[in-house]
């Protein structure tokens, strides 16, 4: 109980820290409005489609709202680097809100359903850049590393809450009012989100970031395709992404099956669509709390496979025993499994993929997620017509456990090869430069450390040489000298070499092993990619470099090399 109480206190402190920062508070409120509106809107659209054309129309709608977004997904995040991120988010919300309102007007005016479907597809398309822009902007407005970590936790929790509140709100409104009212209220939510974001005081973009983006514009297509080639050439990634895509395929099928269940299998009516979706949201919220414990785990294959099983087995059980109360409980289990799958899969991929192609591989993941989600939604329709709702649930649910049984051993072997280095992770986390980094990037950085052993008197770096590595002392002692004079000594946990890398200068000091030493070395490219790609880490690194450069004084310098 004491451990549970401590965890609850830590969570409360994290929430208070985020909402005490005005700009972070506005971003979280804007995100909450978007995610609630998004899920309420999707439920209303599904109900509209089913009323017009049955299960086939629902499946068609899934394809319409996913295929265009899938094609754009690998490239949409570029907008957040080319233009001010708040403007990208505001523009995305305003356009999306206008399109949702237009779809509601079409439903009210009883226009052809095809027009509503087209508007829905375009609305999903213009909403694609919002989340990457939000993720990129958050570190810039966080004032401390603790705030950044807390903001990420709050965003994840809000997403799970929105998955519950949005469908529940849609269910209430559909039972008491009309479908178009849900559309109009969703448009209002997007507009309110845009208004809140307009009051965020984001730091100005640097000229360096804009110049780098300009130089890369001509190669966006080839850069994105490299992510596909990386996945295709790595058997381990093909396995992991294959299982991940299978899960999203079933998720797309479930979008249609929930509507069919509510009307044909459980006799819950229109509001039942909202309640069943909300059950998944409740489970996802509970699962997101449980998934927090995965951050310290070295082996993530078992929880990933557990999440896959929790996605499939409950669907089989619903197909066998079709009772509303049981279905709600089992769909909550599906939601919990979804949280486990997402957290474990993304961390495993982060550990397995080289840093220089990691972003492009995540672009491939987003493309696969949307594509397989849409494919599941369309292919489940003939399955329902052939086997009925209960048979389709059994087949769709059994698909994932069978795949897990066939590939589980290979996945666990991948997990063993890509374990997060615990001791190295703790060592980096204690260094101020790396402390602001989120857990997964820090794990990847820890995996890139190179161990070195030197004897007494051996020179690690020499004053005046060019800088190629950053060093951390694991065992022993290292002397730092300037112009032949010893200015400081570093023991375990000490670090040096950052000035030459950050300021692009020759080594400012000589580092010599005073005793037998064990060091970890981090290559220049890995160090700079981690530090300069994350605003709080870059600020921390600049502060450390400035302090050390200013400490070459008689009072006892701690000058790095």
Backbone torsions as a table, in degrees:
resi	resn	phi	psi	omega
1	UNK	NA	-35.9	-179.7
2	UNK	-65.3	-37.9	178.1
3	UNK	-65.8	-41.1	177.6
4	UNK	-62.7	-42.1	178.8
5	UNK	-62.9	-39.7	178.6
6	UNK	-64.4	-39.9	179.9
7	UNK	-64.7	-41.7	178.9
8	UNK	-64.5	-38.8	178.2
9	UNK	-65.2	-40.8	178.5
10	UNK	-63.5	-40.9	179.4
11	UNK	-64.1	-41.9	179.2
12	UNK	-63.4	-40.6	178.3
13	UNK	-62.9	-40.7	179.5
14	UNK	-62.4	-45.2	179.2
15	UNK	-62.8	-43.5	-179.7
16	UNK	-62.9	-39.1	-179.7
17	UNK	-62.6	-41.3	-179.9
18	UNK	-66.7	-46.7	-175.2
19	UNK	-78.4	-6.9	173.0
20	UNK	-82.1	-18.8	176.3
21	UNK	-89.1	115.1	-173.5
22	UNK	-55.9	-43.8	-176.7
23	UNK	-71.7	-40.0	176.0
24	UNK	-64.4	-38.7	179.1
25	UNK	-61.0	-42.5	179.7
26	UNK	-65.6	-40.7	178.6
27	UNK	-62.9	-41.5	-179.6
28	UNK	-67.6	-40.0	177.6
29	UNK	-64.8	-39.8	178.2
30	UNK	-64.0	-41.4	179.0
31	UNK	-65.6	-40.2	179.1
32	UNK	-61.1	-43.6	179.3
33	UNK	-62.4	-40.4	-179.1
34	UNK	-66.6	-46.4	-173.5
35	UNK	-71.0	-37.0	176.3
36	UNK	-65.7	-46.4	178.4
37	UNK	-61.4	-39.4	-179.1
38	UNK	-59.3	-48.8	-175.9
39	UNK	-74.9	-35.0	175.9
40	UNK	-62.8	-41.5	-179.5
41	UNK	-64.1	-43.4	-179.0
42	UNK	-64.2	-37.7	177.1
43	UNK	-64.7	-44.9	-179.7
44	UNK	-62.9	-40.7	179.1
45	UNK	-64.0	-42.6	-179.5
46	UNK	-63.5	-41.7	178.7
47	UNK	-64.3	-43.0	177.7
48	UNK	-59.4	-47.1	-177.8
49	UNK	-63.5	-40.7	-178.9
50	UNK	-66.1	-38.6	179.6
51	UNK	-65.6	-31.0	-177.6
52	UNK	-83.3	-45.7	-171.8
53	UNK	-138.6	14.4	176.4
54	UNK	74.4	-161.6	-176.8
55	UNK	-60.6	-35.1	179.3
56	UNK	-61.6	-39.8	178.7
57	UNK	-67.3	-36.9	177.5
58	UNK	-63.7	-43.6	178.0
59	UNK	-63.5	-42.2	177.4
60	UNK	-61.0	-40.7	-180.0
61	UNK	-63.6	-38.3	177.3
62	UNK	-58.9	-42.7	179.5
63	UNK	-65.9	-44.0	-177.7
64	UNK	-61.0	-39.0	-176.7
65	UNK	-87.6	-6.0	-179.2
66	UNK	-111.2	-37.9	-174.3
67	UNK	-60.9	-50.9	178.6
68	UNK	-59.6	-41.7	179.5
69	UNK	-64.1	-35.5	178.4
70	UNK	-63.0	-40.8	-178.8
71	UNK	-68.7	-30.9	-177.2
72	UNK	-87.6	-26.0	-169.8
73	UNK	-50.3	-45.9	-177.6
74	UNK	-64.2	-16.3	-175.2
75	UNK	-113.5	-15.5	-172.7
76	UNK	-63.3	-34.0	-177.1
77	UNK	-64.4	-18.8	179.6
78	UNK	-60.4	-32.4	-179.6
79	UNK	-57.0	-36.9	-176.9
80	UNK	-71.2	-15.6	176.5
81	UNK	-97.7	-24.0	-178.1
82	UNK	-85.8	-31.2	-172.9
83	UNK	-127.5	161.2	177.0
84	UNK	-54.7	130.6	-171.1
85	UNK	-66.5	-34.7	178.3
86	UNK	-64.0	-36.9	179.1
87	UNK	-67.5	-38.9	177.3
88	UNK	-60.7	-44.1	-178.6
89	UNK	-68.2	-42.2	179.1
90	UNK	-63.9	-47.1	180.0
91	UNK	-61.3	-42.9	178.4
92	UNK	-60.5	-45.8	-178.7
93	UNK	-66.2	-43.5	-177.7
94	UNK	-66.1	-42.8	178.1
95	UNK	-64.8	-43.0	-179.8
96	UNK	-64.7	-43.1	178.5
97	UNK	-62.0	-41.0	179.5
98	UNK	-64.0	-39.4	-179.8
99	UNK	-70.0	-38.8	177.4
100	UNK	-64.2	-42.0	177.4
101	UNK	-62.5	-39.2	178.2
102	UNK	-64.3	-39.3	177.2
103	UNK	-63.7	-40.1	177.3
104	UNK	-62.7	-39.6	178.2
105	UNK	-64.5	-37.1	178.4
106	UNK	-66.7	-39.3	176.9
107	UNK	-64.4	-43.4	179.3
108	UNK	-63.0	-38.7	-178.4
109	UNK	-84.1	-1.0	178.4
110	UNK	59.2	42.7	175.3
111	UNK	-75.2	170.3	178.5
112	UNK	-57.0	139.7	-177.1
113	UNK	-60.9	-29.7	-178.7
114	UNK	-60.2	-34.7	178.9
115	UNK	-66.5	-40.9	177.0
116	UNK	-61.8	-41.9	-179.0
117	UNK	-62.3	-41.2	179.7
118	UNK	-63.8	-44.2	179.8
119	UNK	-62.3	-40.1	178.1
120	UNK	-60.2	-43.9	179.6
121	UNK	-62.7	-43.2	179.7
122	UNK	-66.8	-38.1	179.4
123	UNK	-62.0	-42.0	177.4
124	UNK	-63.7	-36.7	-178.4
125	UNK	-64.5	-47.4	-177.0
126	UNK	-73.1	-16.7	177.6
127	UNK	-84.2	-8.9	-175.0
128	UNK	-60.0	-40.3	-175.6
129	UNK	-74.1	-9.7	-171.0
130	UNK	-62.7	-50.3	-173.3
131	UNK	-65.7	-44.9	176.4
132	UNK	-59.1	-38.1	178.8
133	UNK	-65.7	-40.1	178.3
134	UNK	-62.6	-45.3	-179.2
135	UNK	-64.5	-35.1	-179.2
136	UNK	-76.7	-29.9	-177.0
137	UNK	-80.2	-31.7	-174.4
138	UNK	-54.3	-47.0	179.3
139	UNK	-61.3	-27.0	-177.2
140	UNK	-73.6	-26.7	-178.3
141	UNK	-102.2	-8.3	175.3
142	UNK	-72.7	132.8	-175.7
143	UNK	-87.8	-22.6	-179.1
144	UNK	-140.8	160.6	174.7
145	UNK	-57.3	-36.9	-179.8
146	UNK	-63.7	-39.0	178.7
147	UNK	-64.7	-39.5	-179.7
148	UNK	-63.8	-46.6	178.7
149	UNK	-60.5	-44.3	180.0
150	UNK	-64.0	-38.7	179.9
151	UNK	-62.5	-41.1	177.6
152	UNK	-62.6	-40.9	179.5
153	UNK	-65.9	-41.4	179.8
154	UNK	-65.4	-41.2	179.3
155	UNK	-60.2	-43.4	179.1
156	UNK	-63.8	-42.5	179.9
157	UNK	-66.0	-41.8	179.0
158	UNK	-62.8	-35.3	178.0
159	UNK	-62.9	-42.7	178.3
160	UNK	-66.7	-41.0	178.4
161	UNK	-63.8	-41.5	178.7
162	UNK	-62.8	-34.3	177.7
163	UNK	-64.3	-25.9	176.6
164	UNK	-88.6	-51.1	-172.6
165	UNK	-67.6	-41.3	-178.3
166	UNK	-58.1	-56.8	178.1
167	UNK	-62.5	-36.7	178.9
168	UNK	-63.3	-43.4	178.0
169	UNK	-62.4	-42.3	177.9
170	UNK	-62.6	-40.6	179.0
171	UNK	-61.1	-42.8	179.1
172	UNK	-64.3	-46.1	-177.9
173	UNK	-67.0	-38.6	179.5
174	UNK	-67.3	-32.3	179.2
175	UNK	-75.1	-30.8	-173.2
176	UNK	-104.7	-21.0	-174.0
177	UNK	-136.0	-134.1	-174.7
178	UNK	-126.3	163.8	179.7
179	UNK	-63.1	-42.4	-176.6
180	UNK	-65.0	-27.1	177.6
181	UNK	-62.9	-38.8	176.8
182	UNK	-62.0	-40.1	177.6
183	UNK	-59.6	-48.5	-176.0
184	UNK	-65.6	-40.6	178.9
185	UNK	-67.8	-34.2	176.2
186	UNK	-65.3	-42.6	176.9
187	UNK	-59.4	-39.4	177.7
188	UNK	-64.0	-38.7	178.9
189	UNK	-62.4	-42.6	177.9
190	UNK	-64.4	-39.7	179.4
191	UNK	-65.7	-41.6	177.8
192	UNK	-63.8	-38.5	177.0
193	UNK	-61.2	-44.3	178.5
194	UNK	-61.5	-40.2	179.1
195	UNK	-62.5	-43.8	179.4
196	UNK	-63.2	-43.7	-179.4
197	UNK	-63.6	-33.2	-179.6
198	UNK	-63.6	-16.8	-179.8
199	UNK	-98.0	4.5	177.3
200	UNK	-79.6	130.4	178.9
201	UNK	-94.6	86.5	-178.1
202	UNK	-86.3	144.8	176.7
203	UNK	-65.6	149.3	180.0
204	UNK	-67.9	149.1	177.0
205	UNK	-69.2	149.2	177.3
206	UNK	-85.4	151.4	178.3
207	UNK	-62.2	-32.9	-178.9
208	UNK	-61.1	-44.9	-178.5
209	UNK	-63.6	-39.9	-179.2
210	UNK	-67.9	-40.7	-179.0
211	UNK	-64.2	-41.7	179.8
212	UNK	-63.6	-40.5	179.3
213	UNK	-63.9	-41.6	179.9
214	UNK	-61.0	-41.3	-179.0
215	UNK	-67.3	-25.6	-175.3
216	UNK	-91.8	-5.9	-173.1
217	UNK	-60.0	-39.9	-175.3
218	UNK	-67.4	-21.0	-174.9
219	UNK	-109.9	21.9	-175.8
220	UNK	-62.7	-44.3	-177.7
221	UNK	-63.3	-49.0	-179.1
222	UNK	-65.4	-35.5	178.3
223	UNK	-65.6	-40.5	179.0
224	UNK	-67.6	-39.6	-179.6
225	UNK	-66.5	-26.0	177.0
226	UNK	-62.2	-32.6	175.8
227	UNK	-62.0	-43.0	177.3
228	UNK	-63.6	-40.5	179.9
229	UNK	-66.6	-35.6	178.7
230	UNK	-63.6	-45.0	179.0
231	UNK	-65.6	-43.3	-178.4
232	UNK	-64.5	-28.3	-177.3
233	UNK	-93.3	3.1	-177.4
234	UNK	-123.7	111.8	-177.6
235	UNK	-61.5	-34.7	-179.2
236	UNK	-65.3	-43.9	179.8
237	UNK	-68.0	-36.9	178.6
238	UNK	-60.6	-40.4	179.3
239	UNK	-65.2	-49.6	-176.6
240	UNK	-64.0	-47.1	-179.6
241	UNK	-70.9	-27.0	174.9
242	UNK	-62.9	-46.1	178.0
243	UNK	-66.7	-41.5	179.1
244	UNK	-61.9	-42.0	179.5
245	UNK	-68.9	-34.2	176.2
246	UNK	-62.1	-39.4	178.4
247	UNK	-64.8	-42.4	179.7
248	UNK	-70.8	-28.7	174.0
249	UNK	-61.0	-47.0	178.6
250	UNK	-66.9	-33.9	177.1
251	UNK	-61.5	-41.7	176.5
252	UNK	-63.8	-41.1	177.1
253	UNK	-62.8	-38.5	-178.5
254	UNK	-65.6	-29.0	177.2
255	UNK	-58.0	-41.1	176.9
256	UNK	-76.7	-43.1	-176.0
257	UNK	-62.1	-33.4	178.5
258	UNK	-62.4	-41.9	178.0
259	UNK	-64.9	-45.1	179.4
260	UNK	-63.4	-42.3	178.3
261	UNK	-57.8	-48.4	-175.1
262	UNK	-60.7	-38.5	-175.0
263	UNK	-91.4	-40.4	-169.8
264	UNK	-105.0	-31.1	-172.3
265	UNK	-101.5	-38.7	-174.5
266	UNK	-108.5	-9.5	178.4
267	UNK	54.9	47.9	-178.7
268	UNK	-102.5	-11.4	176.7
269	UNK	74.6	-166.0	-175.7
270	UNK	-60.7	-45.5	-178.2
271	UNK	-64.8	-25.1	178.7
272	UNK	-62.2	-30.8	177.3
273	UNK	-60.8	-42.8	178.5
274	UNK	-67.0	-42.4	-178.4
275	UNK	-66.1	-39.3	-179.5
276	UNK	-67.4	-41.5	175.7
277	UNK	-64.4	-37.2	179.6
278	UNK	-65.0	-33.3	178.2
279	UNK	-60.8	-40.3	176.4
280	UNK	-63.6	-39.5	179.3
281	UNK	-63.8	-41.2	177.9
282	UNK	-62.2	-45.3	178.2
283	UNK	-62.5	-38.5	178.6
284	UNK	-64.3	-37.2	178.1
285	UNK	-64.1	-47.9	177.8
286	UNK	-63.5	-39.1	179.2
287	UNK	-66.7	-33.4	179.6
288	UNK	-67.1	-32.8	175.6
289	UNK	-67.2	-44.8	179.0
290	UNK	-64.9	-34.7	-177.3
291	UNK	-68.4	-17.7	176.7
292	UNK	-59.1	-30.4	-179.5
293	UNK	-69.7	-15.3	-179.0
294	UNK	-71.9	-18.1	-176.2
295	UNK	-59.0	-33.1	-178.1
296	UNK	-97.0	4.6	-176.6
297	UNK	-86.2	140.3	178.8
298	UNK	-88.2	-26.4	-178.7
299	UNK	-114.7	113.5	-176.4
300	UNK	-107.1	-4.8	176.8
301	UNK	-61.1	-47.4	179.8
302	UNK	-59.0	-47.5	178.4
303	UNK	-66.4	-30.1	176.3
304	UNK	-63.8	-47.2	179.4
305	UNK	-65.3	-36.4	176.8
306	UNK	-62.1	-41.0	178.0
307	UNK	-63.6	-39.3	177.5
308	UNK	-61.9	-43.5	178.8
309	UNK	-64.7	-39.1	179.2
310	UNK	-68.6	-20.0	174.3
311	UNK	-76.6	-37.5	-171.5
312	UNK	-92.3	-47.9	-173.6
313	UNK	-57.9	-44.7	179.9
314	UNK	-59.2	-34.3	179.3
315	UNK	-66.3	-38.3	176.5
316	UNK	-61.6	-43.3	-178.5
317	UNK	-65.8	-37.3	177.6
318	UNK	-64.5	-39.6	177.9
319	UNK	-64.4	-31.3	-179.3
320	UNK	-83.0	-37.5	-179.1
321	UNK	-128.4	96.9	-172.9
322	UNK	-91.8	81.4	175.9
323	UNK	-121.7	133.0	-176.1
324	UNK	-53.7	-47.8	-177.2
325	UNK	-63.4	-43.8	179.3
326	UNK	-64.3	-39.6	-179.9
327	UNK	-62.1	-40.9	179.9
328	UNK	-63.3	-43.6	179.4
329	UNK	-64.5	-44.1	-177.1
330	UNK	-69.1	-34.5	176.7
331	UNK	-69.2	-29.7	173.0
332	UNK	-64.4	-36.6	175.8
333	UNK	-63.8	-39.5	176.1
334	UNK	-58.8	-43.4	179.1
335	UNK	-61.3	-40.8	177.5
336	UNK	-63.9	-41.7	177.3
337	UNK	-61.5	-34.4	179.3
338	UNK	-61.7	-41.5	179.0
339	UNK	-63.6	-42.0	178.9
340	UNK	-62.7	-44.2	-179.5
341	UNK	-61.4	-47.5	-176.2
342	UNK	-61.7	-51.1	-176.3
343	UNK	-64.5	-47.4	-177.3
344	UNK	-66.3	-43.2	-177.1
345	UNK	-64.3	-46.9	-177.9
346	UNK	-64.2	-37.3	179.4
347	UNK	-69.6	-41.3	177.5
348	UNK	-60.7	-41.6	179.5
349	UNK	-66.1	-41.2	178.9
350	UNK	-58.7	-39.7	-179.2
351	UNK	-72.7	-30.8	-171.7
352	UNK	-88.7	-22.7	-171.3
353	UNK	-98.6	134.1	174.8
354	UNK	-59.1	145.6	-173.8
355	UNK	-62.3	-32.5	-173.8
356	UNK	-71.9	-12.8	177.1
357	UNK	-123.5	8.1	-172.5
358	UNK	-61.9	-44.9	-177.9
359	UNK	-62.0	-40.2	-179.4
360	UNK	-68.6	-33.3	175.8
361	UNK	-66.7	-38.5	176.1
362	UNK	-66.4	-29.3	172.5
363	UNK	-64.2	-39.2	175.9
364	UNK	-63.3	-40.1	-179.8
365	UNK	-61.1	-44.7	180.0
366	UNK	-63.6	-40.2	177.4
367	UNK	-61.6	-46.5	-179.9
368	UNK	-64.9	-39.8	-179.7
369	UNK	-58.9	-51.2	-177.3
370	UNK	-67.8	-40.3	-177.7
371	UNK	-64.8	-49.3	-178.0
372	UNK	-69.3	-32.0	175.5
373	UNK	-60.2	-47.2	178.8
374	UNK	-66.1	-39.4	179.8
375	UNK	-63.8	-41.1	177.4
376	UNK	-61.6	-39.1	-179.7
377	UNK	-64.5	-34.0	-178.1
378	UNK	-85.8	-36.3	-176.9
379	UNK	-75.9	-21.5	180.0
380	UNK	-72.9	-19.7	-177.1
381	UNK	-63.2	-54.0	176.7
382	UNK	-62.8	-27.8	177.7
383	UNK	-64.8	-40.4	177.3
384	UNK	-65.4	-42.3	-179.6
385	UNK	-65.5	-31.7	-177.0
386	UNK	-83.0	-46.3	-172.8
387	UNK	-108.0	-9.8	-173.5
388	UNK	84.5	170.1	-176.4
389	UNK	-63.5	-42.5	-178.0
390	UNK	-68.2	-41.0	178.3
391	UNK	-65.7	-39.0	179.0
392	UNK	-64.5	-38.7	177.7
393	UNK	-63.0	-42.8	-179.3
394	UNK	-64.2	-45.3	-178.6
395	UNK	-66.9	-46.4	-179.5
396	UNK	-63.6	-41.2	-180.0
397	UNK	-68.0	-38.2	-178.1
398	UNK	-71.1	-21.2	-176.3
399	UNK	-57.7	-45.7	-176.2
400	UNK	-71.9	-46.7	177.2
401	UNK	-59.6	-36.5	178.1
402	UNK	-64.0	-45.4	177.9
403	UNK	-61.9	-39.9	180.0
404	UNK	-63.1	-40.4	179.2
405	UNK	-67.0	-36.2	-177.7
406	UNK	-74.9	-31.3	-172.4
407	UNK	-117.2	-1.3	-173.9
408	UNK	-58.9	-42.0	-178.4
409	UNK	-62.1	-43.4	179.4
410	UNK	-65.4	-37.9	179.2
411	UNK	-65.5	-41.0	178.6
412	UNK	-64.3	-33.4	176.7
413	UNK	-67.2	-39.7	174.6
414	UNK	-60.6	-42.5	-179.8
415	UNK	-61.1	-41.6	-179.3
416	UNK	-65.1	-34.6	-179.0
417	UNK	-74.2	-20.9	-173.8
418	UNK	-119.0	33.8	-179.9
419	UNK	-61.5	141.7	175.2
420	UNK	-71.3	126.5	-178.4
421	UNK	-73.3	103.5	-172.7
422	UNK	-62.9	-50.5	-177.0
423	UNK	-64.8	-42.3	179.8
424	UNK	-65.0	-36.6	179.4
425	UNK	-63.3	-44.7	178.8
426	UNK	-63.4	-38.5	-179.9
427	UNK	-62.8	-45.5	-179.9
428	UNK	-68.4	-37.6	-178.1
429	UNK	-63.3	-25.4	179.7
430	UNK	-80.8	-8.2	-179.8
431	UNK	-91.4	125.9	-175.2
432	UNK	-55.0	-32.7	-177.7
433	UNK	-63.9	-39.0	-175.1
434	UNK	-97.8	-13.2	-176.6
435	UNK	-55.8	-35.6	-179.4
436	UNK	-71.8	-14.6	-175.6
437	UNK	-65.5	138.5	173.0
438	UNK	-61.5	164.3	-171.8
439	UNK	-59.2	-46.1	-174.1
440	UNK	-68.0	-47.7	174.7
441	UNK	-59.4	-34.6	178.7
442	UNK	-66.6	-38.1	176.6
443	UNK	-61.7	-42.9	-179.8
444	UNK	-63.8	-41.0	179.5
445	UNK	-63.8	-41.4	179.3
446	UNK	-61.7	-34.9	179.8
447	UNK	-70.1	-16.3	-178.0
448	UNK	-93.1	-2.7	-179.7
449	UNK	-67.1	140.3	-179.9
450	UNK	-111.5	119.4	-179.9
451	UNK	-75.6	139.9	178.3
452	UNK	-132.5	144.1	175.3
453	UNK	-124.4	129.1	-179.4
454	UNK	-131.9	149.7	177.3
455	UNK	-90.6	168.0	179.0
456	UNK	-56.1	134.4	178.2
457	UNK	89.6	-11.1	179.9
458	UNK	-75.3	137.3	-179.4
459	UNK	-86.3	128.9	177.6
460	UNK	-85.7	-53.7	174.8
461	UNK	-136.3	152.9	-177.0
462	UNK	-119.2	137.9	179.4
463	UNK	-54.9	131.8	178.9
464	UNK	96.6	-19.3	178.1
465	UNK	-73.2	163.5	176.5
466	UNK	-78.0	151.9	-178.0
467	UNK	-90.3	127.2	179.4
468	UNK	-126.3	-11.6	-176.6
469	UNK	-147.0	158.0	170.4
470	UNK	-110.1	143.1	-173.0
471	UNK	-126.4	145.5	173.8
472	UNK	-127.2	133.7	179.6
473	UNK	-84.5	125.3	178.0
474	UNK	-99.9	-46.6	178.8
475	UNK	-138.8	149.8	176.9
476	UNK	87.0	-167.7	-177.1
477	UNK	-132.0	143.7	179.9
478	UNK	-123.2	132.4	175.9
479	UNK	-92.3	136.2	174.7
480	UNK	-109.0	122.8	-178.0
481	UNK	-129.0	146.9	177.3
482	UNK	-123.7	124.1	-179.1
483	UNK	53.6	38.5	176.5
484	UNK	85.4	-5.4	-179.6
485	UNK	-104.3	129.7	178.7
486	UNK	-71.6	125.2	-178.5
487	UNK	-111.3	-18.8	177.4
488	UNK	-166.7	165.4	174.9
489	UNK	-128.6	139.8	-179.2
490	UNK	-117.2	131.8	176.3
491	UNK	-108.1	-166.3	179.8
492	UNK	-53.8	131.9	-176.4
493	UNK	93.5	-15.5	176.4
494	UNK	-71.5	160.8	-177.9
495	UNK	-148.1	155.2	-179.8
496	UNK	-158.5	163.5	177.1
497	UNK	105.8	-2.0	-173.4
498	UNK	-76.3	-29.1	-175.5
499	UNK	-63.8	-46.7	-179.0
500	UNK	-60.8	-32.1	-178.7
501	UNK	-81.5	-45.5	-176.1
502	UNK	-71.4	-43.6	-175.8
503	UNK	-94.2	-1.0	-179.0
504	UNK	54.2	52.2	-178.9
505	UNK	-119.7	162.3	169.5
506	UNK	-64.7	161.3	178.9
507	UNK	-56.1	131.6	-176.8
508	UNK	-90.7	-6.5	-178.9
509	UNK	-156.2	167.5	175.6
510	UNK	-104.3	135.2	177.6
511	UNK	-113.6	123.2	-176.3
512	UNK	-127.3	138.9	177.0
513	UNK	-71.2	118.8	178.1
514	UNK	-84.5	-29.5	176.4
515	UNK	-131.0	174.6	169.3
516	UNK	-56.3	130.0	-174.9
517	UNK	-128.8	152.3	168.7
518	UNK	-118.5	125.4	-179.0
519	UNK	-121.8	157.0	165.8
520	UNK	-111.9	131.9	178.7
521	UNK	-111.6	141.7	177.8
522	UNK	-122.9	123.6	-176.8
523	UNK	-63.2	152.0	-176.4
524	UNK	-52.9	-45.8	-176.1
525	UNK	-64.0	-41.5	-179.9
526	UNK	-67.5	-42.2	179.8
527	UNK	-61.4	-50.5	-176.7
528	UNK	-67.7	-37.4	179.5
529	UNK	-62.4	-40.3	-179.1
530	UNK	-72.0	-43.7	-172.7
531	UNK	-77.6	-50.8	-175.9
532	UNK	-75.1	-16.8	178.6
533	UNK	-85.9	2.9	-177.4
534	UNK	-140.3	111.3	-169.4
535	UNK	-54.7	-47.6	-179.9
536	UNK	-62.8	-36.4	177.8
537	UNK	-67.4	-39.0	179.4
538	UNK	-65.2	-40.7	178.0
539	UNK	-64.1	-41.7	179.4
540	UNK	-63.3	-41.0	-180.0
541	UNK	-65.2	-41.4	178.8
542	UNK	-64.7	-38.4	178.9
543	UNK	-65.4	-41.7	178.5
544	UNK	-63.9	-45.1	-178.8
545	UNK	-63.0	-43.0	179.9
546	UNK	-64.4	-42.4	-179.5
547	UNK	-64.4	-40.2	-177.9
548	UNK	-73.3	-37.8	176.7
549	UNK	-63.8	-35.5	-179.7
550	UNK	-79.6	-6.1	-175.5
551	UNK	-98.3	9.8	175.7
552	UNK	-77.3	76.7	-172.0
553	UNK	-143.9	165.9	-178.6
554	UNK	-60.8	-17.4	-177.0
555	UNK	-74.9	1.4	177.6
556	UNK	105.3	89.9	-175.6
557	UNK	-76.2	155.7	170.2
558	UNK	-122.5	43.7	-173.2
559	UNK	-67.2	129.2	173.7
560	UNK	-81.9	173.6	-178.2
561	UNK	-84.4	NA	NA
